[in-house]
Structure formats: structure tokens, C-alpha cells
Amino acid sequence: MLLPDKKTIDRLLRHYRAQERVVLQRPGDLSTRRRFEDTAYTLCVLMGERTAREAVHAAERYVGTGSRVPRKTLESLPGA
């Protein structure tokens, strides 16, 4: 099985987290949400997972950050 480059996954994970914060600040901004969803999809594909949550957890384990990254979830957003 081919594994993705750890630096790429780390960069993508940081990008995902930054976009997550923006979406939480501006939940009605559709272009921001679309970019966030695109990043989540890319993580899903690279990590071989079906959901963004699973992909993020897999990426964190893969690059060695575990769950030390504090995060708010998008579950509380309307339509999420």
C-alpha cells in the first residue's frame, strides 16, 4: 500500500484546522465552507477514510499529532 507524504498530510491537516476556524466564525459563507469541504474530501481520499472526522483522526495519528490539537466541532452549526 502506498502511503501519502507526511509533510503533505501535515500541511493539509494544518490547512483543514485553519479553515475549520474560519467556517466556525462565518458559518454562512458558502465559498469558505466549500473550500473547507474540498480540503476535508482531500484528507478522506489521502487517508482512505469515509468521513472527514475519521480522516482527520487518521491524519493526526499518521503525522504523530494525536488528538493534542484543540478543536471545536462543526456539529453545532446549522446544516452541518
KOLGU-4560 file (N, C-alpha, C; in nm, 3 decimals, padded with zeros to 5 digits):
<recs>
<n_xx: 00.084 n_yy: -00.119 n_zz: 00.000 ca_xx: 00.000 ca_yy: 00.000 ca_zz: 00.000 c_xx: 00.089 c_yy: 00.124 c_zz: 00.000 mol: A seq: 1 type: MET>
<n_xx: 00.055 n_yy: 00.218 n_zz: -00.085 ca_xx: 00.128 ca_yy: 00.344 ca_zz: -00.089 c_xx: 00.077 c_yy: 00.436 c_zz: 00.021 mol: A seq: 2 type: LEU>
<n_xx: 00.168 n_yy: 00.502 n_zz: 00.088 ca_xx: 00.132 ca_yy: 00.596 ca_zz: 00.193 c_xx: 00.161 c_yy: 00.739 c_zz: 00.147 mol: A seq: 3 type: LEU>
<n_xx: 00.075 n_yy: 00.833 n_zz: 00.185 ca_xx: 00.098 ca_yy: 00.972 ca_zz: 00.145 c_xx: 00.219 c_yy: 01.031 c_zz: 00.218 mol: A seq: 4 type: PRO>
<n_xx: 00.275 n_yy: 01.133 n_zz: 00.161 ca_xx: 00.387 ca_yy: 01.204 ca_zz: 00.219 c_xx: 00.344 c_yy: 01.269 c_zz: 00.351 mol: A seq: 5 type: ASP>
<n_xx: 00.418 n_yy: 01.246 n_zz: 00.457 ca_xx: 00.381 ca_yy: 01.301 ca_zz: 00.588 c_xx: 00.379 c_yy: 01.453 c_zz: 00.589 mol: A seq: 6 type: LYS>
<n_xx: 00.472 n_yy: 01.515 n_zz: 00.518 ca_xx: 00.474 ca_yy: 01.662 ca_zz: 00.514 c_xx: 00.349 c_yy: 01.715 c_zz: 00.446 mol: A seq: 7 type: LYS>
<n_xx: 00.305 n_yy: 01.647 n_zz: 00.342 ca_xx: 00.184 ca_yy: 01.689 ca_zz: 00.271 c_xx: 00.062 c_yy: 01.675 c_zz: 00.361 mol: A seq: 8 type: THR>
<n_xx: 00.054 n_yy: 01.563 n_zz: 00.432 ca_xx: -00.059 ca_yy: 01.541 ca_zz: 00.524 c_xx: -00.056 c_yy: 01.643 c_zz: 00.637 mol: A seq: 9 type: ILE>
<n_xx: 00.060 n_yy: 01.671 n_zz: 00.690 ca_xx: 00.072 ca_yy: 01.769 ca_zz: 00.798 c_xx: 00.027 c_yy: 01.906 c_zz: 00.750 mol: A seq: 10 type: ASP>
<n_xx: 00.072 n_yy: 01.945 n_zz: 00.631 ca_xx: 00.032 ca_yy: 02.075 ca_zz: 00.575 c_xx: -00.119 c_yy: 02.080 c_zz: 00.551 mol: A seq: 11 type: ARG>
<n_xx: -00.174 n_yy: 01.973 n_zz: 00.497 ca_xx: -00.317 ca_yy: 01.966 ca_zz: 00.469 c_xx: -00.397 c_yy: 01.968 c_zz: 00.599 mol: A seq: 12 type: LEU>
<n_xx: -00.349 n_yy: 01.901 n_zz: 00.701 ca_xx: -00.416 ca_yy: 01.899 ca_zz: 00.831 c_xx: -00.417 c_yy: 02.039 c_zz: 00.894 mol: A seq: 13 type: LEU>
<n_xx: -00.304 n_yy: 02.109 n_zz: 00.886 ca_xx: -00.300 ca_yy: 02.247 ca_zz: 00.938 c_xx: -00.395 c_yy: 02.338 c_zz: 00.860 mol: A seq: 14 type: ARG>
<n_xx: -00.399 n_yy: 02.318 n_zz: 00.728 ca_xx: -00.489 ca_yy: 02.395 ca_zz: 00.642 c_xx: -00.635 c_yy: 02.366 c_zz: 00.680 mol: A seq: 15 type: HIS>
<n_xx: -00.667 n_yy: 02.240 n_zz: 00.703 ca_xx: -00.801 ca_yy: 02.200 ca_zz: 00.744 c_xx: -00.840 c_yy: 02.270 c_zz: 00.875 mol: A seq: 16 type: TYR>
<n_xx: -00.751 n_yy: 02.268 n_zz: 00.972 ca_xx: -00.780 ca_yy: 02.331 ca_zz: 01.102 c_xx: -00.800 c_yy: 02.483 c_zz: 01.088 mol: A seq: 17 type: ARG>
<n_xx: -00.719 n_yy: 02.546 n_zz: 01.006 ca_xx: -00.734 ca_yy: 02.690 ca_zz: 00.984 c_xx: -00.869 c_yy: 02.720 c_zz: 00.918 mol: A seq: 18 type: ALA>
<n_xx: -00.905 n_yy: 02.641 n_zz: 00.819 ca_xx: -01.033 ca_yy: 02.660 ca_zz: 00.752 c_xx: -01.149 c_yy: 02.630 c_zz: 00.847 mol: A seq: 19 type: GLN>
<n_xx: -01.132 n_yy: 02.533 n_zz: 00.933 ca_xx: -01.235 ca_yy: 02.499 ca_zz: 01.031 c_xx: -01.266 c_yy: 02.619 c_zz: 01.120 mol: A seq: 20 type: GLU>
<n_xx: -01.161 n_yy: 02.688 n_zz: 01.164 ca_xx: -01.181 ca_yy: 02.808 ca_zz: 01.248 c_xx: -01.258 c_yy: 02.915 c_zz: 01.172 mol: A seq: 21 type: ARG>
<n_xx: -01.225 n_yy: 02.935 n_zz: 01.044 ca_xx: -01.294 ca_yy: 03.037 ca_zz: 00.964 c_xx: -01.440 c_yy: 03.000 c_zz: 00.945 mol: A seq: 22 type: VAL>
<n_xx: -01.468 n_yy: 02.874 n_zz: 00.917 ca_xx: -01.607 ca_yy: 02.830 ca_zz: 00.898 c_xx: -01.687 c_yy: 02.849 c_zz: 01.027 mol: A seq: 23 type: VAL>
<n_xx: -01.624 n_yy: 02.824 n_zz: 01.141 ca_xx: -01.692 ca_yy: 02.844 ca_zz: 01.269 c_xx: -01.721 c_yy: 02.992 c_zz: 01.293 mol: A seq: 24 type: LEU>
<n_xx: -01.634 n_yy: 03.079 n_zz: 01.244 ca_xx: -01.655 ca_yy: 03.223 ca_zz: 01.260 c_xx: -01.758 c_yy: 03.277 c_zz: 01.162 mol: A seq: 25 type: GLN>
<n_xx: -01.763 n_yy: 03.218 n_zz: 01.042 ca_xx: -01.855 ca_yy: 03.266 ca_zz: 00.937 c_xx: -01.932 c_yy: 03.148 c_zz: 00.877 mol: A seq: 26 type: ARG>
<n_xx: -02.024 n_yy: 03.091 n_zz: 00.952 ca_xx: -02.093 ca_yy: 02.971 ca_zz: 00.904 c_xx: -02.178 c_yy: 02.994 c_zz: 00.779 mol: A seq: 27 type: PRO>
<n_xx: -02.216 n_yy: 03.116 n_zz: 00.751 ca_xx: -02.300 ca_yy: 03.144 ca_zz: 00.635 c_xx: -02.223 c_yy: 03.168 c_zz: 00.506 mol: A seq: 28 type: GLY>
<n_xx: -02.091 n_yy: 03.172 n_zz: 00.513 ca_xx: -02.008 ca_yy: 03.199 ca_zz: 00.395 c_xx: -01.992 c_yy: 03.070 c_zz: 00.316 mol: A seq: 29 type: ASP>
<n_xx: -02.067 n_yy: 03.059 n_zz: 00.206 ca_xx: -02.069 ca_yy: 02.935 ca_zz: 00.130 c_xx: -01.938 c_yy: 02.904 c_zz: 00.060 mol: A seq: 30 type: LEU>
<n_xx: -01.866 n_yy: 03.006 n_zz: 00.012 ca_xx: -01.739 ca_yy: 02.978 ca_zz: -00.055 c_xx: -01.635 c_yy: 02.926 c_zz: 00.044 mol: A seq: 31 type: SER>
<n_xx: -01.636 n_yy: 02.979 n_zz: 00.166 ca_xx: -01.546 ca_yy: 02.931 ca_zz: 00.270 c_xx: -01.579 c_yy: 02.786 c_zz: 00.306 mol: A seq: 32 type: THR>
<n_xx: -01.707 n_yy: 02.758 n_zz: 00.320 ca_xx: -01.748 ca_yy: 02.622 ca_zz: 00.353 c_xx: -01.712 c_yy: 02.525 c_zz: 00.242 mol: A seq: 33 type: ARG>
<n_xx: -01.726 n_yy: 02.568 n_zz: 00.117 ca_xx: -01.693 ca_yy: 02.483 ca_zz: 00.003 c_xx: -01.544 c_yy: 02.448 c_zz: 00.002 mol: A seq: 34 type: ARG>
<n_xx: -01.458 n_yy: 02.548 n_zz: 00.028 ca_xx: -01.313 ca_yy: 02.523 ca_zz: 00.034 c_xx: -01.281 c_yy: 02.427 c_zz: 00.149 mol: A seq: 35 type: ARG>
<n_xx: -01.348 n_yy: 02.445 n_zz: 00.262 ca_xx: -01.328 ca_yy: 02.359 ca_zz: 00.377 c_xx: -01.368 c_yy: 02.215 c_zz: 00.343 mol: A seq: 36 type: PHE>
<n_xx: -01.482 n_yy: 02.199 n_zz: 00.278 ca_xx: -01.529 ca_yy: 02.066 ca_zz: 00.239 c_xx: -01.436 c_yy: 02.002 c_zz: 00.136 mol: A seq: 37 type: GLU>
<n_xx: -01.379 n_yy: 02.082 n_zz: 00.046 ca_xx: -01.282 ca_yy: 02.029 ca_zz: -00.050 c_xx: -01.157 c_yy: 01.976 c_zz: 00.021 mol: A seq: 38 type: ASP>
<n_xx: -01.111 n_yy: 02.051 n_zz: 00.120 ca_xx: -00.995 ca_yy: 02.007 ca_zz: 00.197 c_xx: -01.028 c_yy: 01.879 c_zz: 00.275 mol: A seq: 39 type: THR>
<n_xx: -01.147 n_yy: 01.873 n_zz: 00.334 ca_xx: -01.189 ca_yy: 01.753 ca_zz: 00.406 c_xx: -01.194 c_yy: 01.633 c_zz: 00.312 mol: A seq: 40 type: ALA>
<n_xx: -01.247 n_yy: 01.654 n_zz: 00.191 ca_xx: -01.255 ca_yy: 01.546 ca_zz: 00.093 c_xx: -01.116 c_yy: 01.496 c_zz: 00.056 mol: A seq: 41 type: TYR>
<n_xx: -01.023 n_yy: 01.589 n_zz: 00.036 ca_xx: -00.886 ca_yy: 01.551 ca_zz: 00.001 c_xx: -00.824 c_yy: 01.468 c_zz: 00.113 mol: A seq: 42 type: THR>
<n_xx: -00.847 n_yy: 01.507 n_zz: 00.238 ca_xx: -00.798 ca_yy: 01.428 ca_zz: 00.351 c_xx: -00.859 c_yy: 01.288 c_zz: 00.350 mol: A seq: 43 type: LEU>
<n_xx: -00.988 n_yy: 01.280 n_zz: 00.320 ca_xx: -01.055 ca_yy: 01.150 ca_zz: 00.314 c_xx: -00.990 c_yy: 01.060 c_zz: 00.210 mol: A seq: 44 type: CYS>
<n_xx: -00.964 n_yy: 01.116 n_zz: 00.093 ca_xx: -00.905 ca_yy: 01.037 ca_zz: -00.015 c_xx: -00.764 c_yy: 00.993 c_zz: 00.022 mol: A seq: 45 type: VAL>
<n_xx: -00.682 n_yy: 01.085 n_zz: 00.070 ca_xx: -00.544 ca_yy: 01.052 ca_zz: 00.101 c_xx: -00.530 c_yy: 00.954 c_zz: 00.218 mol: A seq: 46 type: LEU>
<n_xx: -00.623 n_yy: 00.963 n_zz: 00.313 ca_xx: -00.614 ca_yy: 00.877 ca_zz: 00.431 c_xx: -00.699 c_yy: 00.750 c_zz: 00.415 mol: A seq: 47 type: MET>
<n_xx: -00.775 n_yy: 00.742 n_zz: 00.307 ca_xx: -00.855 ca_yy: 00.622 ca_zz: 00.284 c_xx: -00.970 c_yy: 00.607 c_zz: 00.381 mol: A seq: 48 type: GLY>
<n_xx: -01.029 n_yy: 00.717 n_zz: 00.421 ca_xx: -01.140 ca_yy: 00.714 ca_zz: 00.518 c_xx: -01.267 c_yy: 00.768 c_zz: 00.453 mol: A seq: 49 type: GLU>
<n_xx: -01.382 n_yy: 00.731 n_zz: 00.510 ca_xx: -01.511 ca_yy: 00.769 ca_zz: 00.452 c_xx: -01.563 c_yy: 00.903 c_zz: 00.501 mol: A seq: 50 type: ARG>
<n_xx: -01.525 n_yy: 00.945 n_zz: 00.621 ca_xx: -01.575 ca_yy: 01.071 ca_zz: 00.675 c_xx: -01.457 c_yy: 01.163 c_zz: 00.709 mol: A seq: 51 type: THR>
<n_xx: -01.488 n_yy: 01.291 n_zz: 00.714 ca_xx: -01.384 ca_yy: 01.389 ca_zz: 00.747 c_xx: -01.330 c_yy: 01.365 c_zz: 00.888 mol: A seq: 52 type: ALA>
<n_xx: -01.418 n_yy: 01.333 n_zz: 00.981 ca_xx: -01.374 ca_yy: 01.309 ca_zz: 01.119 c_xx: -01.275 c_yy: 01.193 c_zz: 01.125 mol: A seq: 53 type: ARG>
<n_xx: -01.307 n_yy: 01.083 n_zz: 01.057 ca_xx: -01.217 ca_yy: 00.968 ca_zz: 01.054 c_xx: -01.085 c_yy: 01.003 c_zz: 00.986 mol: A seq: 54 type: GLU>
<n_xx: -01.094 n_yy: 01.081 n_zz: 00.877 ca_xx: -00.973 ca_yy: 01.119 ca_zz: 00.804 c_xx: -00.883 c_yy: 01.209 c_zz: 00.887 mol: A seq: 55 type: ALA>
<n_xx: -00.942 n_yy: 01.301 n_zz: 00.961 ca_xx: -00.862 ca_yy: 01.390 ca_zz: 01.046 c_xx: -00.794 c_yy: 01.310 c_zz: 01.157 mol: A seq: 56 type: VAL>
<n_xx: -00.868 n_yy: 01.220 n_zz: 01.219 ca_xx: -00.808 ca_yy: 01.137 ca_zz: 01.325 c_xx: -00.696 c_yy: 01.050 c_zz: 01.268 mol: A seq: 57 type: HIS>
<n_xx: -00.719 n_yy: 00.993 n_zz: 01.152 ca_xx: -00.615 ca_yy: 00.910 ca_zz: 01.088 c_xx: -00.493 c_yy: 00.994 c_zz: 01.053 mol: A seq: 58 type: ALA>
<n_xx: -00.517 n_yy: 01.115 n_zz: 01.002 ca_xx: -00.406 ca_yy: 01.204 ca_zz: 00.966 c_xx: -00.327 c_yy: 01.245 c_zz: 01.088 mol: A seq: 59 type: ALA>
<n_xx: -00.396 n_yy: 01.275 n_zz: 01.197 ca_xx: -00.327 ca_yy: 01.312 ca_zz: 01.321 c_xx: -00.241 c_yy: 01.197 c_zz: 01.372 mol: A seq: 60 type: GLU>
<n_xx: -00.295 n_yy: 01.077 n_zz: 01.366 ca_xx: -00.216 ca_yy: 00.960 ca_zz: 01.409 c_xx: -00.096 c_yy: 00.941 c_zz: 01.316 mol: A seq: 61 type: ARG>
<n_xx: -00.119 n_yy: 00.958 n_zz: 01.187 ca_xx: -00.015 ca_yy: 00.934 ca_zz: 01.087 c_xx: 00.102 c_yy: 01.031 c_zz: 01.103 mol: A seq: 62 type: TYR>
<n_xx: 00.072 n_yy: 01.159 n_zz: 01.126 ca_xx: 00.181 ca_yy: 01.256 ca_zz: 01.141 c_xx: 00.228 c_yy: 01.270 c_zz: 01.285 mol: A seq: 63 type: VAL>
<n_xx: 00.159 n_yy: 01.201 n_zz: 01.376 ca_xx: 00.206 ca_yy: 01.197 ca_zz: 01.514 c_xx: 00.157 c_yy: 01.309 c_zz: 01.602 mol: A seq: 64 type: GLY>
<n_xx: 00.050 n_yy: 01.378 n_zz: 01.564 ca_xx: -00.002 ca_yy: 01.485 ca_zz: 01.650 c_xx: -00.108 c_yy: 01.434 c_zz: 01.745 mol: A seq: 65 type: THR>
<n_xx: -00.158 n_yy: 01.313 n_zz: 01.722 ca_xx: -00.262 ca_yy: 01.258 ca_zz: 01.810 c_xx: -00.380 c_yy: 01.351 c_zz: 01.817 mol: A seq: 66 type: GLY>
<n_xx: -00.443 n_yy: 01.356 n_zz: 01.931 ca_xx: -00.558 ca_yy: 01.446 ca_zz: 01.947 c_xx: -00.521 c_yy: 01.566 c_zz: 02.033 mol: A seq: 67 type: SER>
<n_xx: -00.393 n_yy: 01.604 n_zz: 02.029 ca_xx: -00.349 ca_yy: 01.717 ca_zz: 02.110 c_xx: -00.396 c_yy: 01.850 c_zz: 02.054 mol: A seq: 68 type: ARG>
<n_xx: -00.443 n_yy: 01.851 n_zz: 01.930 ca_xx: -00.487 ca_yy: 01.974 ca_zz: 01.867 c_xx: -00.624 c_yy: 02.009 c_zz: 01.922 mol: A seq: 69 type: VAL>
<n_xx: -00.637 n_yy: 02.123 n_zz: 01.993 ca_xx: -00.770 ca_yy: 02.160 ca_zz: 02.043 c_xx: -00.859 c_yy: 02.195 c_zz: 01.926 mol: A seq: 70 type: PRO>
<n_xx: -00.986 n_yy: 02.157 n_zz: 01.935 ca_xx: -01.075 ca_yy: 02.187 ca_zz: 01.824 c_xx: -01.219 c_yy: 02.200 c_zz: 01.870 mol: A seq: 71 type: ARG>
<n_xx: -01.291 n_yy: 02.284 n_zz: 01.798 ca_xx: -01.435 ca_yy: 02.290 ca_zz: 01.813 c_xx: -01.493 c_yy: 02.205 c_zz: 01.702 mol: A seq: 72 type: LYS>
<n_xx: -01.603 n_yy: 02.145 n_zz: 01.724 ca_xx: -01.661 ca_yy: 02.064 ca_zz: 01.618 c_xx: -01.763 c_yy: 02.145 c_zz: 01.541 mol: A seq: 73 type: THR>
<n_xx: -01.787 n_yy: 02.101 n_zz: 01.421 ca_xx: -01.885 ca_yy: 02.167 ca_zz: 01.335 c_xx: -02.026 c_yy: 02.114 c_zz: 01.357 mol: A seq: 74 type: LEU>
<n_xx: -02.040 n_yy: 02.018 n_zz: 01.447 ca_xx: -02.170 ca_yy: 01.957 ca_zz: 01.469 c_xx: -02.274 c_yy: 02.057 c_zz: 01.516 mol: A seq: 75 type: GLU>
<n_xx: -02.232 n_yy: 02.163 n_zz: 01.584 ca_xx: -02.327 ca_yy: 02.258 ca_zz: 01.637 c_xx: -02.377 c_yy: 02.357 c_zz: 01.531 mol: A seq: 76 type: SER>
<n_xx: -02.314 n_yy: 02.358 n_zz: 01.414 ca_xx: -02.355 ca_yy: 02.450 ca_zz: 01.309 c_xx: -02.482 c_yy: 02.402 c_zz: 01.241 mol: A seq: 77 type: LEU>
<n_xx: -02.570 n_yy: 02.496 n_zz: 01.206 ca_xx: -02.689 ca_yy: 02.455 ca_zz: 01.132 c_xx: -02.650 c_yy: 02.400 c_zz: 00.995 mol: A seq: 78 type: PRO>
<n_xx: -02.709 n_yy: 02.292 n_zz: 00.957 ca_xx: -02.682 ca_yy: 02.232 ca_zz: 00.827 c_xx: -02.558 c_yy: 02.148 c_zz: 00.821 mol: A seq: 79 type: GLY>
<n_xx: -02.487 n_yy: 02.134 n_zz: 00.932 ca_xx: -02.363 ca_yy: 02.054 ca_zz: 00.930 c_xx: -02.392 c_yy: 01.909 c_zz: 00.959 mol: A seq: 80 type: ALA>
</recs>
